[in-house]
């Protein structure tokens, strides 16, 4: 069945039949990032905020509202007025993983937020301490299959992408690697370098410095294609694990009930920004690939991702501590 653009907008944005005139921003806009400053999500939001401010003619202020795996920032946007003055940089975890991890969120991101546009994607990379006796991904698989449970991987915390992506990898490869959660990616990466844990599936922007410095060894990337930052590192599909493919992403959302003219105006501004070579270059330098979409494309993508991660959470028995 073909769903029209008009029907999708009505379903996903709860758009009233009136007020279809072009929208103009008249007040400053908060751009909520549910994580601390400095990470890939925050970097992309700040780059976009500069361009949105130019396009929309109002200050766009990035506001880091952290805590509870990103849920605090998301809920803040859910509870905000749907008048165009609040936006969210949502992520894989906050929009499509957390609803399956937390029993009583009090909100549903797919129901209570309006999709605006995709913003970026970034892949993960399988990295090991140099003392691990595996020079390639195939050798690593042979090693962990011969020694189930002997190696451990670090993550940025239970429910983070550095937890869920490795669990997807374990399901696909049918291997047993113990999980050691940390309070953030940086301390986990530090312990990987020290050898306290032996493995990580970290986001490329976080890991690239340690890889280039020779302090960890990169074996495979999780995206559909090789990373320009790691052109000699194969994808998981190349080593026979296409079902382990995974990409972390960010998407711009608005409070549920935001009118279609507002959503479409912000969407146009985002698409315009991400089409600029200078913006794409800045994102690429941070290890992110700028990717825009229509609101309806994003709505369909979110449903697919939610179903995917619901299966991983269930089958891997992922819990938050």
N, C-alpha and C positions, 0 to 999 in steps of 0.2 A: 504494500500500500504506500502510495506517495503522499507524504505530508507536506503541505504547502508552507511557504515562509510565513504567511499570515497566521495559519493555524498554530505553528510552532511558537510564534511570538505570543499568541494569546495564551498558550498552555504554559510556557516557561516564565513569562514575565507578568502574568496576570494583568495585562494591559487594559485599561478602560477604553471604551469606544470613542471617547472624546479626547481633547487636548493633544491632537496629533501635529500641532505646529512645531517647527524646529525649536529645540531647547537651547537656551543661552545661560551659561553659568553666571550667577550674580553674587555668589559668596565664595569664600575660600573652601577648598575641598580637602578633607582628611583622607589620606591613603594609608590604611592600616596594614602593617606587616606583623603577623603574629609570632615573630621570632626576633632575636637580638640583632642589633646592627652588625654589619660586616659579612654576613653570609650571602650566598648567591641570591636568595629571595630578596633580601634587603637591597643588594646592589642593583638588581634589575628594577625594583620599585623606584629607586632614587633616579636612575637614568630615565625611566618613563615619566616620573613626576616632572622633571625639567621640561620635557617635550609637551606634556599635557598642559602645563602651566602656560606655555607659549600658545598652544592651540586653543585652549578654552578661555584664556584671558583672565584667569583667577589664580591666586597662589594655590599650589598643590603641596601639602605638607605631609611628609612621611612620618607616621606615628608608630613606633614599635611597642606593641602591647603583647607581652610575652607570658608564658606560663601554661601549664596543663597540656603540653604537647601541641600548643597552638590554639587550643579551644577557647582560651580567654579572649584572644583577639577576634576570633571568628564570631563569638557570641556578641561581642561589642558591636560588630557590624550588623548582625541579625537584629539587634534591638534598636538600631539607629533609624532615623526617619528616612523614608525612601524618596528623598527630594534632590538627589544628585550631589549632596555635600559629603557623602561618605562612600569610599571604595575599599575593597579588600584585595590584597594579593594572596589568594588562596593557593594551596599546594596539594600535591598528591596525598599527603598524610591528612591534612586538615579537612579536605573535602571528601575524600573517598576511602580513607583507611580508618580514621578515628570513629566514624559512626558505627563501625563494626567492632571496635575495641572497647568503647566506653558504653556501659549499659544505660546510663541516664544522663545523656548530654543536655537534655532539655530543649534541643533544637535539632533540625535535620538540614544540613547544608544544601542538599539538593532540592529541598522543599522551601526553605526559608531564605534562600539567596537567589538573586537574579543573575544568570550568566551574562557576561559582557564580552570578553574575548580571551582567548589564550594569550600568554605573554612570552613564555620561554620554556625550553626543555633543556635538561642536562643529564648526561649519562653517568652511570657508576662504573667503577673499575675494580676488578678483583686484584688485590694487592696482598703480598705476603712479606714477612720478615725475611731478609736475605739468608738467614740460617735454615730456612725451610728447604728441604732437599727436592726442589722442583724448579726447573728452569722454564718450563712451559705449562700451559693450562692442562694439557693432556697428562703430563707427569704429576701435576697436582691432583688431578682426579684419581690417578692410580694410587697415589700416596694416601689420600683420605679414605678411599674405599678399602685399602688394606689395613687401615688403622682407625676404624670408626670410633668417634668420640675423643680421639687423642689430641686433636687440635681444637683451638677455640678462636672465635672471631669477636672483635669488639664492635660496638655500635654506639650511636649517639644517644641511646636510650630505648627502652621498650616502646614499640609502636612507631619509631622513627623509620625513615626510608632506609637507613643503614641497618635496620633490623628486618623490615619486611622484604627488602630485595634479596638479602642473603637467604631468607627462609624460602623464597620462591626458587632461588638457585638450588637449595638443598632438596626441595621437592622434585625439581626437574632432573637433577643429577643423581638423586637417590643416595645422598651421602649424609653422614652424621658429623656435624661440627658444632661444638658447644657455644652457646651465646653468653657473652659477658657484656652487660649494659653499662654505659658510662653516662655522665652528665654532660653530653655534648660530644661532637666529633673530634675536637682537638685533643682532649685527654685520651680518647680511645686510640687516636693516631700516634700519640706520644708513646703509649704502652705497646703499640705494634712495633714501633722503631726499637723500643727497649727489649722486645721479645717476650713481654708478659702475656700478650696474645699473639697469635701467629698469622691471623688472617683478618682482612676487612673487605667489604664491598662499599667503599666510600664514594661520595660524589667526586667527579674528576676535579672540579675547582678546589676542593679541600685537599686532595691528595697530590696534585700535580707537582708541588714544590718538593715534597719528599721523594717522589719518583725521580724527578730530574736530578735531585741531589744524591741519588743512589742509596738512599736509606731504606727504601722498600722496593720490591720488585713487582712490576705490573705484568699480569698474565692474560687478562681478557677484559674487554669492555662490554657493557650490557646493552648498548644501543643497536639499532638496525644496521648501522654502518660504523666504520672505524672513526675514531675521533681525530680531527686535525691536529690536536695537541699530542696525540699518541699514535701516529700513523703506522708504527710497526707492531702495534698490539692488536691481536685479532678480536673479533666479536665472539660472543658466546655461540652464536649461530654457526660460525666458522668451525668451532670445535665440536659441533654436534648437539648443541643445547639451544635450539631456537625457541623452545617454550620457556626458557629462562630470561628471554629478552625483557628488559624493563627500563623505563625512562622516568626520571623525576621531572616534574613540570610545575609551572606556576600559571595561574589564571586570574584575571581580574573579575571580581564579582561585586554586585551591589546589593543593598538590602532588598528582600523580597517585596514585590509590589511596586518597585521602581518603574515609572512609566516608560513605554517604548521610546518616545523621543529622546529621553535622557540617555537610555542605554545605547541607542543607535548613534547619538552624538559622541559619547565617550568611546564607543567602539571605533568610529571613524577616526578619532584622534589617535587611538592606539595603533590602528592599522597604518596611519600616516607616519607615525613615529617609527614603527618597526620596519618600514620600507626605506628608511634613510640609512645609507651605508655607514655613516658615522656612528649611528646608534648600534647597528649590528656589529660593528667592529668593537665597540666598547663592551658589548655583552660577550662577544667571542673571547675577548681578553680575560673575562671572568669565568670562562668555561661554559657559557650559556649560549644557546641558539635561540634568537628571537623568532617567535612563531605567533602569528595572529590567526583569528578565526571569526566567523560570524557568531552571534549569540546562539543560534540554533545548532551550529556545528559543535560548539562547546557543550551545550546541553546534552547532545547525543554522546559525546566523548565522556562526559562525567558519568553517565549511566553505565557505559561500558567499563570504565575504570572501577567504578563502585562494585560491579559484579565480579570483576577480576580479583580485587583485593579482599572481597568478602570470602571468596573461595580460599585464598591463601591464608587468611586469618583463621578460618575454620579448620582447614586441613593441617596446617602447621601448629594449630592450637596456641596461637600467639595471645598473650595476655599482657596487660600493663601492670607494673609493680608499683 
